[in-house]
């Protein structure tokens, strides 16, 4: 196995020296273990993909049709924005609990719990716009359902790195993580496409929310009935036996004292915040310049399609080369360039081709790097649990997203005259976004410069696996072993 090394320093001790005897015994166990993979890992991956996709559709349901949603629910645009922002707020306060749940209670419990929260939230959202609901209660009911979906998000969005580590061998981990993570992005794509389309054809919010509840129900059924094991009977790689060996709070402490991880936490978290702002505010930015909701949805869809394509290519590339750091730095630089160009062209009218091309660039290099950066977080923080390392990065992104959204909305001032505006809510939506989009580009560039300049790390998980010299991984075993029994709660 090829292990990348930046040559700057020797890898620091992964566990305290007082545990040397425990580590020696564990290394002996690793050497004697035969690693196997199971075909049912693909079913679990499919269920997680469907869950991530459904939850992302719920998250971005209202952003592409923000002005119509404000009319249907008879509330202001700021309140409609909170239907997306509630995901951010819930993630900030709930994510640490979620990382503990994933690393302690296991992947199966987390996926089933997340699927039920997601399904109940989707159903409650669909009830909100019904005629039998009083007008004053429509928005609170929809917000209640949206909040339940928001509680489900950390449970499913932190799971890809955990699933990849538990069920997939090292040469498939980045690809599996890419597929599960990009399912979330595909959900954003579907919301960008279908929200404006369904609203246009049905002219009712109820039909939109009812259709979005269907995949949530299917995902809940598959997770509850189909996922029956907490871990595979035999581990797929050596790193599984040593990951999550630190207690949760001790793991968090190790992360907070890991310089490379903290740089990734802040800088890539800023990138997550920028993309949250982009997804949430895109329709409001473009409608002021005369671009329809359909076009704004198409731009969001183009960014996501190219992001999924880029993620697929990057997943294959890093699985083969293990160049996590190089890929992340290059993509972040090119993303900053795209964000800067978007800040200029989004202020122009009748430039559909240019705006579409910039969104494609922005998505191809920005969305695609997410799963690679999450794998990089695991590599530089090993042996801390995968859910903890990826979860804290996501929390950082959500905190910064909340701050950025509040800042950008505060900087957007009402326009005295907006002849090109096609925003349905009139003056409430006719805002000047010149300063906010320039600030967004500046924040993106600042985070990228700090990451490129200060992030350096060894790949600790790959180094540990190379040292262990594991046996060849075989596919599909029917025999049991003591590893699954010892890790089951």
N, C-alpha and C positions, 0 to 999 in steps of 0.2 A: 504493500500500500504506500502511495506517495503522500508524504506529509509536508505541508508548506511551513516555512520558518522564515521570519523576517530578519533573523540574525542579530537582533539588537540585544537580546538578553536570554539567559537560560530561563526555562519555565520555572516559575516559583512553585513552592510546595503546594499540592492540591489539598492536603488535609494536615491538621496539626501533627507535629512530630510525636506527640504522646500516643498517637494511634498507629504507629509503625507496625506493631505486631498484628493489629487488625487488618491493616492493608496487606501485609505479607500473606496472611491466611486467605484473604480475598483474591489476591493475585494467583495463589495456588489453585483456588477454585476455578478462576477464569481459564487457566491453562488446561484444566481437565474437562471443561465444558464443551460440548458440541453444539453449535449454533444452527438452528433450523428456522425456516419461515413457513407460513401457512397461507393457503389460498384465500381463506376467509378474511385476510387482511384487506383485500380489495372490496369486500362488502362493507366492512366498517368504514373504509375510506369513502365509499359511495354515500353512506348514510351521513357522514360528517360533511361531505360536499353539499348534499341536499339541505342539511341544517344551516350551514353557513350561507348558502344561496338564499334560502327562505328568510333568514333573519336579516340579511342585507336588504332584501326587497322591502321588508317592513321598515327598516331604518330610513330608506330614501324614498318611501312611497310618496311623500307630500312635497319634497323639494322641487321636482320638475313641474309641479302644478300648484305652486305656492299661492298664486293669486286666486285661482279658482277655489282652492281649499278654504282660503280666508272668506270667500263669498258664501260657500256652502255652510260653513260652521259659524258664520257671522262673527268673526274675530279679526284682529289685526294681523298684519304680516309678521310682526315680532312674535306673537303667540304661535303662529304656524311654524316659525323657525324653531321654537322650543320643542316641537314634535320630533325634530332631528337632534336638537341639543340635549334632550333628556337622555339619549344614549350616552352622551359624553359625561353628563353629571353622574349617572348611575355607575358607569365604568370607573370613575374616579374613586367612589366610595366602596364599591363592591368588588373591585378587581383583586385586591389582596386576599379577600376571603376566597375568591374563586381559585387563585393559584394554590392556596392551601387545600381546597377541595380536590383539585386535579392531582396534586402531588401526594395527598394523603389518602383520600377516599377512592381515587382511581378514575380512569378514563370512562369506564362503563357508567358509573354513577353520574358523572358530570354530563355525559351526552344525553342520558335519559332525563335527568332533571332539566337540562337546557331545552330539550325537545318539548317537554310539557309546558314550561313557561312560555316558550315561543308559540305553541298552539293556542293556549288559553288567551294570550295577549292578542293574537290575530283574530280570534273569534270575538273577543270583547270590542276590538276596533270596528268590526263589521256591524256590531249592534248599535254603535254610537249614532250613525246618521239615520236610523230608522224613524219613520214618522211617529211611532208610539213614544219616542223619547222626547221629553220637553226640550224646547230650543235652548234653554239655559244649560241643560245637562249634556248636550251633544259633545261639546269640546272636552269637558271633564271625562266623559266615558271613553272617548277616543284616546285621550291622553293617558287614562288608566291602562288601556290595552297596550299602548305604545310603551309605557313604563315596564309592563311585564315582559314585553319583547326585549326591552333594554337590559333587564336582569338576565335574560337568556344569553345575550351577546358574549359576555366574557367567558361563559362556560363552553361555548363552541368556538370562539375565535382564538382562544389560547390553546386549543386542543391539537392543532396540526403538528407542532413540534413534538408533543407528547406521543401522539399516534405514530409519527414517523420513527421515533426512537424505540418505542415498545414493539412495533410489529414489522418494521422494515429493516433490511440489511444496510450497511453503510453506503453501498453504491446506488441505493434507491431512495435514501432519506430526503435529499433535496427535491427530488421529483415528487415524492408523496406529499411533502410539505407544500410544494408549489401548487399541486392540484387542490389540496384542501383549502389553502389560503386564497387561491384565485377564484374558488367557488364563491367566496364573499364578494369578490370583484364582479363576477358574472351576475350576482344578484343585483348589484348596483346598476349594471348594464341593463338588465331586464326592467328594473324600475324606471330607468331613464327612457326606455322605449315604450313600455306598456302604460305607464301612468298617463302621459299626455294622450295616447291613443284611446285608452278606455274612457277617459273623461270626455274626449271629443265625440265618441260614438254613443256612449250611454247617457251622458249629461247627468250622471249621478255618482256621488262619492261612495254610496253603498255598494254598487256593483264592483268598483275598483277594489274595495277592501275585502269583499267576498271572494273574489278571484285570488287575491293574494293569500287568503287563509287556506286554500286547498293544498299547496305544497307543505305548509306548516303541519297540517293534519297528517299527510302522508309520511313526512319525516318522523313525526312522533310515533306513529304506528310501527315503522320499521325499526326505530331505535329501541322501543320498548320490547318488541317481540324478537327482533333479530340479533341484538347484541347480548350475548350470554356469558362472556368471559371478561374478567377484569384485566388479565394479561394472557399472552400466549403461554402454552405449557412449557416451551423451550425458548430462551431468548434468541433474537436474531443477530446480536452482536455483543462484543465484550463490554461496551460502554453501558449497556442496560444494567449490568450487575453492579456497577459502581455509582451510577447516577442516583440522585436523590438520597444519598447516604447522609447528608447533613440535615439536622432538624430544620424545620421551616424558618424559624426566626434566625437561626445561625446562618442559614443560606442567604437570607436577606442581608444580614450583616456583611457576609463575604462579598456580596454583589456591590454594596454601597462603598466598600473599600477597594474595589477593583477599578483601577484607573481607566483601563481600556473599555470596560463595560459602562462606566459612567459617561464617557464621551459618546458612546453609541446610544445610551439611554437619552441623553439630552438632544443630541444632534439629529438622530433618526426620529426621535419622538417629535421634534419640530417638523420634520417632513410629513409625518402622519397628520399633524395638526393642519398643515398647509393643504393637504389633500382633502381633509374633512371640510375645510372652508371652501375649497374649489367645488366639491360635490354639492354642498348645501346652498351656495350662493350663485352658482352658475346661471340659473334661469333669471334671477333678479338682476344680475350684472348685464346680461345680454338684452333683456326685454326693453330696457331704457333706450337702447340704440336701434330699436325697431325689429329685433329678431324674435320670431315667434317661439312659443313653448315647444313646438315640435322640433324646431331647429336646435334649441338649447338641449332638448333631450337627445337629439342626434349627436351633438357635440360630445355630450357626456358618454354616449354609447360608443362613439369612435375612440375616445380616450381609453375606455375600458377594453374594447376589442383589441386594440394594439397593446394594451397592458397585459392581457392574457397571452397574446402571442409572444410578447417579450419574455414573460415569466416562463413560458414553456421552453423557449430557447435557452434562457439562463439556467433553468433547472437542469436541463441535460448537460449544459456546459460545466457547471460547478460540480455536478455529480462526478464528472470525469476528471476535472482538473483541480478541484478543491480550492480555487482562487476566490474565496469569499470576499476578502478585503478589497482586492483589486476591482472586482465587479461592482461592489457597493460604492466605492469611491468614484469610479468612472460614471456610473449611472446617476449618482447624486449631482455630479457636475453638469451633466447634460440635462438633467431635470431642471436645475436652476436656470440654465439658459432658456429652456422652454417656458418656464414661469415668467421670466423677464420679457420675453417676446409676447406672451399672452397679455401681460399688463399693458402693452402698447396697442396691440391689434384689437383687443376687446373694447376699446374706446372708439373704434371706427365703425361707421355704418356701411352697409352693402359690401362687406368683405367676407362673405360666407366661406369661400374656398380657403382663404388664408387662415381664418379662425379654425376651420375644421382641420387643416394641416397642423396647426400649432397644437391643438388638442390631441391629435394623434401622436405627435412627438412627445408631448407632456405625459401621455399615458404609457407610451412604449418604454420610456426610460424611468418613469416615476412609479407607476403601479407595479411594474414587473420586479422591482428590486425588493419589495416587501418580504417575500418568503426567504430570499437569500440573506437579508439582514437579520431575520429571526434565527436562521441557522447559525449565522455569525455570532449572534448573542449567546447561543448555546455553546458554541465552540470556545469562546473567550471566557465563559463563566463556569465551565465544567469543573467539578461534578455536581454543582447546584442543579436542582430539578429543572427540567425543561419548561414546565408551566410557570415556574417562578421567574426565570430569566426572561422569557418572552412576555409574560404578564406585566412585569414592571415597565418594559419598553412601551407596551400598549397603554398603560396607565399614564406614562409620561406624555404620550401622544394625545391622549384624551384631555389631560389637563391643559396642555398647550393649545389644543383645538378650542376648548372653551374660552380661554383667554383671547385667542386670535379672533374668534367669532364675535365676542363682545367688543373687542377693539375695532374690528373692521366695520361692524354695524354702527358703532359710535362715530366713526369717521365719515360714514356715508350721510351726506346732507341732502335735504329736499331741494329739488331743482325748481327755480322760479318758472322756467319755460322748458317743456320737453316735447316738442312737436313730433319727434320720432317714436316716442314711447308707445308700446303696445301692451303695457302692463295693465292687467284687468282691474286692479284696485286703485287706479287713478293716482292721486298725489301721494298716497301712502307707499306706492311702489316706485314712483318716479324720483329716484335718488341718484345723486352724483357719486359714482364709484371710482372716479379717477384716483383720488388719494388712497382709498383702501386697496386697490389692486397693485399699486406701486409699493405700498407697505408690505403686502403679501410677497411680492417678488424679492424685496429686500430681506425679509425674514428667511425666505428659502435660501437665498445666496449666503447669508450669514451662517446658517446652520451647516451648509455644505463646506464652506471654507474652514470652519472649526473642525469638522470631521476629517477632512483631508489632511489638515495640518497636525492634528493631535492624536489620531487613532492609530495605534500600533499594537499587535497582539500575536501570540502563538496560538495555534489551533490545539487546544488542550485535549479535547475529546479524541481527535484523530491520533494525537501523540500517545494517549493512553491505550488506544486500540492497537496501534503498531507495536507498542511495548509488550502487550499481552500475547501477541502472536497467536490469534485464535485459529481454531480448525476451520476448514472450509464450510461455508454455509450450505445446507441442503434444504430442499423444498419439500414441504408437506410431511409432517410426521403424525403418526397416530398414537405414539407412545407418550406417556406422561413422564414428568420428572419433578424433582423437589423444588425447582426454582419457582414455578407457578404457585405451588402450595405455600412456599415461604413468603411470597409477596401478596397473596390474597389476604384481605382483611376479614 
